[in-house]
Amino acid sequence: MRVVALRGANEVKSNTAEDILSATDKLMREILTRNALKTEDLVSCIFTLTPDLDAQFPAAAARAMGLSSVPLLCAREIPVPGALPNIIRVLIHAYMDRPAEHVYLGEAAKLRLDLTGAQ
């Protein structure tokens, strides 16, 4: 097996802890399902939020899913003018023996129209 990097993003309805946790949970579950990943396959996860989202750490949702043994990090996206608002992104490093499927949900699919799996 080799270490691969998987990307994903999801839109967040509003800047509330509940919406950030819900969007993160949905994104992480979809990435793990589509890529047939288990907790023991994960090396680390880096989450970023657009500047308009600050009500909760997305890592809290990953821990609630049982990923507490995986190193998790949260950061802020660069505030580029005109960028999509209310977006959570994740970069996951994992051990896999197949190509990674990146996952972009909701409005975040606009970030990577080049990916057929971005839906």
C-alpha positions as semicolon CSV with decimal commas, in nm:
position;residue;x (nm);y (nm);z (nm)
1;M;0,000;0,000;0,000
2;R;0,104;0,358;-0,052
3;V;0,006;0,687;0,107
4;V;-0,235;0,887;-0,107
5;A;-0,399;1,225;-0,061
6;L;-0,775;1,262;-0,098
7;R;-0,951;1,595;-0,133
8;G;-1,305;1,695;-0,061
9;A;-1,530;1,989;0,014
10;N;-1,884;2,062;0,118
11;E;-2,098;2,369;0,162
12;V;-2,217;2,469;0,508
13;K;-2,570;2,610;0,538
14;S;-2,486;2,870;0,801
15;N;-2,221;2,964;1,054
16;T;-2,353;2,751;1,338
17;A;-2,179;2,471;1,522
18;E;-2,458;2,232;1,421
19;D;-2,428;2,312;1,049
20;I;-2,048;2,290;1,048
21;L;-2,057;1,954;1,227
22;S;-2,330;1,822;0,999
23;A;-2,152;1,927;0,677
24;T;-1,824;1,781;0,801
25;D;-1,986;1,454;0,902
26;K;-2,157;1,419;0,565
27;L;-1,836;1,497;0,376
28;M;-1,619;1,260;0,578
29;R;-1,867;0,972;0,560
30;E;-1,897;1,013;0,183
31;I;-1,520;1,019;0,132
32;L;-1,468;0,715;0,354
33;T;-1,751;0,522;0,186
34;R;-1,654;0,600;-0,173
35;N;-1,292;0,509;-0,104
36;A;-1,365;0,206;0,119
37;L;-1,150;0,352;0,397
38;K;-1,143;0,250;0,762
39;T;-1,006;0,449;1,053
40;E;-0,687;0,242;1,056
41;D;-0,621;0,343;0,692
42;L;-0,608;0,714;0,778
43;V;-0,277;0,891;0,841
44;S;-0,408;1,246;0,899
45;C;-0,682;1,495;0,808
46;I;-0,643;1,867;0,752
47;F;-0,964;2,071;0,751
48;T;-0,999;2,429;0,630
49;L;-1,292;2,667;0,657
50;T;-1,367;2,981;0,462
51;P;-1,331;3,298;0,676
52;D;-1,709;3,325;0,723
53;L;-1,720;2,999;0,922
54;D;-1,592;3,008;1,279
55;A;-1,864;2,862;1,503
56;Q;-1,700;2,519;1,547
57;F;-1,394;2,313;1,465
58;P;-1,469;2,057;1,190
59;A;-1,231;1,815;1,362
60;A;-1,496;1,781;1,635
61;A;-1,722;1,604;1,384
62;A;-1,442;1,368;1,282
63;R;-1,373;1,283;1,645
64;A;-1,744;1,217;1,702
65;M;-1,731;0,970;1,410
66;G;-1,462;0,773;1,591
67;L;-1,154;0,925;1,429
68;S;-1,002;1,036;1,761
69;S;-0,686;0,829;1,699
70;V;-0,621;1,010;1,368
71;P;-0,421;1,336;1,382
72;L;-0,661;1,618;1,288
73;L;-0,584;1,983;1,213
74;C;-0,808;2,282;1,138
75;A;-0,703;2,596;0,950
76;R;-0,849;2,901;0,778
77;E;-0,871;2,934;0,398
78;I;-0,712;3,234;0,230
79;P;-0,982;3,504;0,190
80;V;-0,962;3,536;-0,189
81;P;-1,210;3,796;-0,322
82;G;-1,500;3,628;-0,503
83;A;-1,429;3,281;-0,360
84;L;-1,722;3,055;-0,273
85;P;-1,846;3,131;0,081
86;N;-1,945;2,878;0,349
87;I;-1,712;2,601;0,235
88;I;-1,535;2,336;0,439
89;R;-1,247;2,152;0,275
90;V;-1,049;1,847;0,381
91;L;-0,720;1,691;0,276
92;I;-0,692;1,332;0,394
93;H;-0,375;1,125;0,385
94;A;-0,446;0,752;0,382
95;Y;-0,300;0,415;0,297
96;M;-0,465;0,285;-0,021
97;D;-0,388;0,044;-0,301
98;R;-0,626;0,200;-0,554
99;P;-0,682;0,546;-0,704
100;A;-0,843;0,800;-0,474
101;E;-1,191;0,937;-0,542
102;H;-1,216;1,301;-0,443
103;V;-1,556;1,418;-0,316
104;Y;-1,710;1,762;-0,368
105;L;-2,067;1,798;-0,246
106;G;-2,337;2,059;-0,300
107;E;-2,218;2,401;-0,413
108;A;-1,861;2,292;-0,343
109;A;-1,877;2,079;-0,660
110;K;-1,821;2,407;-0,848
111;L;-1,467;2,408;-0,710
112;R;-1,367;2,105;-0,916
113;L;-1,583;2,070;-1,225
114;D;-1,298;1,868;-1,378
115;L;-1,371;1,575;-1,145
116;T;-1,644;1,336;-1,253
117;G;-1,690;1,230;-0,889
118;A;-1,749;1,589;-0,777
119;Q;-2,119;1,577;-0,702
